[in-house]
């Protein structure tokens, strides 16, 4: 197919996908070969070169994600690849042509070697980036941007606590905080991740906390002291659990707590442990709305998949990301596409730094 040709073949393509017959267990993921019809009007067919993994994929496969489809589905919210064909009316949208390298956002379906996706969910790969780096950027970058800029309203000299700071969202969040002229306090779960942030990311040792739930409040106080700060202006959190209240209570007046996940509820096995989930749910943090009025603190929460419904907002987010964090994201682990279950288990373990990516051969 020549570059610039903008038509869809009348024949189905053949692709491989990781599909589950229904939510409930990661062990149900199966590698299948199936036909892919030509792209519909407004769509492009993308030959996938890399797939970005997210915790939402694990929650969806286990049936713990509110947006999980009913019945059989292919997980995955993002990938990067090459445009192979356009459906009717899609050619030339946003200047895209056949042969262009693009990032694709999907409402599930990215664990595939090819897929059809609406052109409004495509973004050209930044110059000089590999497809692996591009597949590590969209979901986590947009999450960090939306949480810190749109909801958190982080301003210069603000003090911002970032949970899971060595993960994909966390590393991009640190970049954004620093680009905005604010001061980050990074929270990680393991000492090796602390070393990475100090040695590779340039954070001051006093600004990195290895989370100890029993004394988390005192740890935050120590980090605040190292900045000479009397409280937090923003918290970006995808953990919840026991670390929620100590951080919320250290918000200054006008402080914003931005919650976008609950990793504390994630099972470390293929299936959810429903007894443990029930216990954690009953003990989940609760806030008094009247007390929040008098303390002038805010709790905001979001699910990024909501932004998929508002595609007109995506260019604003991407443009801001390219300004605030222009270098490629850190990819901590890459696996062949055929080893997706192994890659998900590694992500689930909490041992990774940065993004985990599947590479399509």
C-alpha angles and dihedrals in degrees: 000000000000121000110261096028107131110193135104122237114247089227128079119253121225119235141168121236139179104232135175121207088223142331121285109087140025087223090071093070110116131185108234138174115225142159121265114207121221114281115276123234109298093020137105128206111234124198101217121228100170137011125207117222122218136183087244087068090060093045090048094051090049093048094245098114117093093219095051110136120241116251125357118359144162112238126221137095103203144026142157130226148115129302110243103173145352133227121228114304095007102094115108095014108152087355093293120154138180108281095033117133110235145176113231128203115203137184088230123315102090097117089089140100090232135008144171115241136172111264091231087068093056126096126182113251108253114256114274096015124123121229089250091058091044092053089055096056119058108062097036095039093050089046092054093045095047094045098045104031107027099035106014094046089206111195136187114295092014117140111232127189113208117195119207087018096172093055127092095270092039097055092048090046090055089052091051094046091052093044089054090054094249129132119248127213106196122208121197136170100226137043092233089061090050089054090050093053093048097042102033104025098038099235119155112253091238091057095059122079126194097211116245107177092202093060104018094126092056090048091055090048090054092051091047089051091055088060095040087240126147097208149340125286096193139008123199109198138173096163108066109172123102094339093063102079099045090053095043092050090055094058113119120228107292088023118149127214109201115196121188105161148005108229089165087076095055118115118226091215132067093264129045117258098231095190091054090045092052091050092049091046092053090049095044115133117272128196132205107233092204091053089051089059094056094043092045094225128139135213115201127177135186144172112218092217085074087070089059086068089055101052091162087072095057099082090054090053095045093047091051091048092052089053098043100038108018099163124084116274121254114264109201100180137012129191134185112262090248091063098058095130091054091049091051091051090053091050090047091053093066091229097115130102116209122342133346113216136187115220119211114215 
